[in-house]
Amino acid sequence: MKAAVSERMSGAWFRFVHRRNLVYNTCWEDPRLDREALDLGPFDRVLVITSAGCNALDYVLEGPEHVYAVDMNARQNALLDLKLAAIRRLDYETFFSMFGRGRVADAREIYEMHLRDVLPGPAQDYWDKHIKFFSGRGWRRSFYFRGTSGTFARLVNGYLDRVARVRDDVEEILSAKTIDEQREIYERNLRDSVWTRWVRWAVGRDLALSLLGVPRPQRQQVERDYAGGIAKFIEDCVEAVFMRLPLRDNYFWRVYLTGEYTPECCPEYLKAANFERLRNKLVDRISTHTSSVTDFLRATTTTLTRFVLLDHMDWLSTSGGSRLEEEWQAIVDRAAPRSRIIWRSGGLRTDFVDRLEIRAADSKRTVGELLTYDRALAAELHPLDRVHTYASFWIANLACA
């Protein structure tokens, strides 16, 4: 009974957070790995769950025919729509100030003069109320401290600055030239100061994890597979980032530790040369769709060749079997032969995907029978993930469509 009540309360809190807020202000999946895994070409049509839109923009730089950004949260699509409008209408310096620094002078004036009229209606409605996110004022002085994930990042920065008092050490490790230097700084100044007993307890709570977009089913997946549970998993992930991977180009962690990118350490869409490429018609190859993956695929007549499912199947892994089957049925129905599908998981295994039953070629099949996994490539790429917060990375070709 106690477990059931806790489950309901956790689910209610997660729904409250996600139905009312912009959750992701930046993508938390490494597109460098995705580009290798997807091997995009000029005839590819890509479905990606929108999140913050950074990776949709990254993929389109590879020159596919079209990228369909799909998300049930209209606020996530509003963010990508704002980025597309800014690429079309702003000069590079203003664009980088807005999405690189996370703040721009006269944000509302810029929005109303240059961006609002090219946004779709739902995006207009959202940014009419929230363009202040870019004003640079208040305790959340950067856009990257806005939204639920940004609020969590701002709280972490407050802890680092006022409780652990390690801001100088954070700046030092971000400026380190070698991994050996990073490791020495982390072991000497950061590990014991940051990872207190209270922090280890707090990062494992559903309250904190929901702000990062981690629902209870995903936490349960990690705890099923990882010795020490979710708190130990997070601690080990952080240590891998700071002690075993170079930080000089790790824009994922830099933006949440400082509230901004630099021109040298930022997503590809924020680089000057790529801005001009995007502006020169590439942005016209991206469209946003507020819908579930299943409903989008059922409504479209387009045949797709690449699917980027992020980690959302974890969300349904314990309670959404029928919804997952419907989604995979829609994928198979709309996929071109030899389509490629990638996803991530908090668990070390996603066998729940393989067991799903759908219809293909007029017969009932399991998804596992239809997928050919490229385990070697996934094993090669996953340790290089600059985000390093997922336990596994999956690459599969759809053998039958």
Helices and strands as residue ranges (DSSP letters): H 2-20, H 31-38, E 45-49, H 54-60, E 66-71, H 74-89, H 92-99, H 107-110, I 111-115, G 116-118, H 121-130, G 131-134, G 143-145, H 147-158, I 159-163, H 167-174, H 179-185, I 186-190, H 191-194, H 197-202, H 206-211, H 216-225, H 229-244, H 251-258, G 268-270, H 272-279, G 282-285, E 286-290, H 293-299, E 304-308, H 312-315, H 321-334, E 335-345, H 351-354, E 357-360, E 363-366, H 367-370, E 371-373, H 375-381, G 382-384, E 392-398
